[in-house]
Amino acid sequence: MSTTTNHLRLFLRVFGLLTGLAVVAVFMPLSWMDACHRWLGLGPLPQGPIVEYLARSLSAFYVMFGMLCWLASTHVRRYATLIAFLGWGGVIFAVVVFWVDSSAGLPLHWRAAEGPIVMTFSAILLVLRRRAMRGHGPGGA
């Protein structure tokens, strides 16, 4: 196995682990969510069932995404198409998230972090995947 393939595997696992940490937000008390919201400079967390639903379901979705990245890391050549989808999907998601953050009026520090971080991770994922697949067919061993 090439060094680049190992880097891709490690990157997917780190990315999966980082996004998987959202499991904390799935189960954290609303008072903690409110404290985080205030700490981020967003004021008090709005109250209502839709706020809790969106916070918890999006966090659960990030956990699922992390698990998918971890799965892809188990055999990067077998899952090369999935990895490309995750990378290109991440690029599109980064653009959408930047637009949503801007439209929602989130603070500059938020807009400057979320979309660009997702874009950077996605670009790295695509570059590592391309390098790891060089010289191997999509069904390579």
C-alpha positions as CSV (number, residue, x, y, z in Angstrom):
1,M,0.0,0.0,0.0
2,S,1.4,3.4,-1.0
3,T,2.2,6.2,1.4
4,T,-0.5,8.4,-0.3
5,T,-3.1,5.6,0.2
6,N,-2.1,5.5,3.9
7,H,-2.4,9.3,4.0
8,L,-5.9,9.2,2.4
9,R,-7.0,6.5,4.9
10,L,-5.7,8.5,7.8
11,F,-7.3,11.7,6.5
12,L,-10.7,10.0,6.1
13,R,-10.4,8.7,9.7
14,V,-9.4,12.0,11.2
15,F,-12.2,13.8,9.2
16,G,-14.6,11.0,10.3
17,L,-13.6,11.3,13.9
18,L,-13.9,15.1,13.9
19,T,-17.3,15.1,12.4
20,G,-18.3,12.2,14.6
21,L,-17.7,14.4,17.7
22,A,-21.0,16.0,16.9
23,V,-22.5,13.0,18.8
24,V,-22.1,15.2,21.9
25,A,-24.6,17.8,20.5
26,V,-27.1,15.1,19.8
27,F,-27.5,14.4,23.5
28,M,-26.4,17.5,25.3
29,P,-28.9,19.4,27.4
30,L,-30.4,22.5,25.8
31,S,-28.8,24.6,28.6
32,W,-25.4,23.6,27.2
33,M,-26.5,24.4,23.7
34,D,-27.6,27.8,24.9
35,A,-24.2,28.3,26.6
36,C,-22.4,27.4,23.4
37,H,-24.6,29.7,21.4
38,R,-23.8,32.6,23.7
39,W,-20.1,31.7,23.8
40,L,-20.0,31.9,20.0
41,G,-21.4,35.4,20.2
42,L,-24.8,34.5,18.8
43,G,-26.8,35.6,21.8
44,P,-29.4,33.4,23.5
45,L,-30.4,30.2,21.8
46,P,-33.9,30.7,20.3
47,Q,-36.5,28.5,22.0
48,G,-38.9,26.1,20.3
49,P,-39.1,22.6,19.1
50,I,-37.8,23.3,15.6
51,V,-34.5,24.7,17.0
52,E,-33.9,21.6,19.1
53,Y,-34.9,19.4,16.2
54,L,-32.6,21.1,13.7
55,A,-29.6,21.2,16.2
56,R,-29.9,17.5,17.1
57,S,-30.8,16.1,13.7
58,L,-28.0,18.1,12.0
59,S,-25.6,16.9,14.6
60,A,-26.8,13.3,14.1
61,F,-26.3,13.8,10.3
62,Y,-22.6,14.8,10.9
63,V,-22.1,11.7,13.0
64,M,-23.5,9.6,10.2
65,F,-21.2,11.4,7.7
66,G,-18.2,10.7,10.0
67,M,-19.1,7.0,10.1
68,L,-19.3,7.0,6.3
69,C,-15.8,8.6,6.1
70,W,-14.6,5.9,8.4
71,L,-16.2,3.2,6.3
72,A,-14.5,4.6,3.2
73,S,-11.2,4.5,4.9
74,T,-11.3,0.7,5.4
75,H,-10.6,0.1,1.7
76,V,-9.9,3.3,-0.2
77,R,-9.6,1.7,-3.6
78,R,-12.8,-0.2,-3.3
79,Y,-14.6,3.0,-2.2
80,A,-12.8,5.4,-4.6
81,T,-16.1,6.5,-6.2
82,L,-17.7,7.1,-2.8
83,I,-14.6,9.1,-1.7
84,A,-14.9,11.2,-4.9
85,F,-18.6,11.8,-4.1
86,L,-17.7,12.8,-0.5
87,G,-15.1,15.2,-1.8
88,W,-17.2,16.9,-4.6
89,G,-20.2,16.8,-2.3
90,G,-18.2,18.6,0.3
91,V,-17.1,21.3,-2.2
92,I,-20.8,21.9,-3.1
93,F,-21.8,21.8,0.5
94,A,-19.1,24.4,1.4
95,V,-20.4,26.8,-1.2
96,V,-24.0,26.3,0.0
97,V,-23.0,26.7,3.7
98,F,-21.1,29.9,3.0
99,W,-24.2,31.3,1.3
100,V,-26.5,30.1,4.1
101,D,-24.1,31.6,6.7
102,S,-24.0,34.9,4.9
103,S,-27.8,35.0,4.3
104,A,-28.5,34.2,7.9
105,G,-26.3,37.1,9.0
106,L,-23.9,34.9,11.0
107,P,-20.8,36.8,12.3
108,L,-17.8,37.1,10.1
109,H,-15.7,34.7,12.2
110,W,-18.4,32.0,11.5
111,R,-18.6,32.7,7.8
112,A,-14.8,32.8,7.5
113,A,-14.5,29.4,9.2
114,E,-17.2,27.0,8.3
115,G,-17.4,27.1,4.5
116,P,-13.7,27.6,4.0
117,I,-12.8,24.7,6.4
118,V,-15.2,22.3,4.6
119,M,-13.8,23.5,1.3
120,T,-10.2,22.9,2.4
121,F,-11.0,19.4,3.8
122,S,-12.9,18.5,0.7
123,A,-10.1,19.7,-1.6
124,I,-7.5,17.8,0.4
125,L,-9.7,14.7,0.2
126,L,-10.0,15.0,-3.6
127,V,-6.2,15.5,-4.1
128,L,-5.3,12.6,-1.9
129,R,-7.8,10.4,-3.6
130,R,-6.5,11.3,-7.1
131,R,-2.9,10.6,-6.0
132,A,-3.8,7.3,-4.4
133,M,-5.7,6.1,-7.4
134,R,-3.0,7.1,-9.9
135,G,-2.0,3.9,-11.7
136,H,-5.0,1.9,-10.3
137,G,-8.3,1.2,-11.9
138,P,-11.4,2.1,-10.0
139,G,-11.7,-1.6,-8.9
140,G,-8.1,-1.9,-7.9
141,A,-7.0,-4.0,-5.0
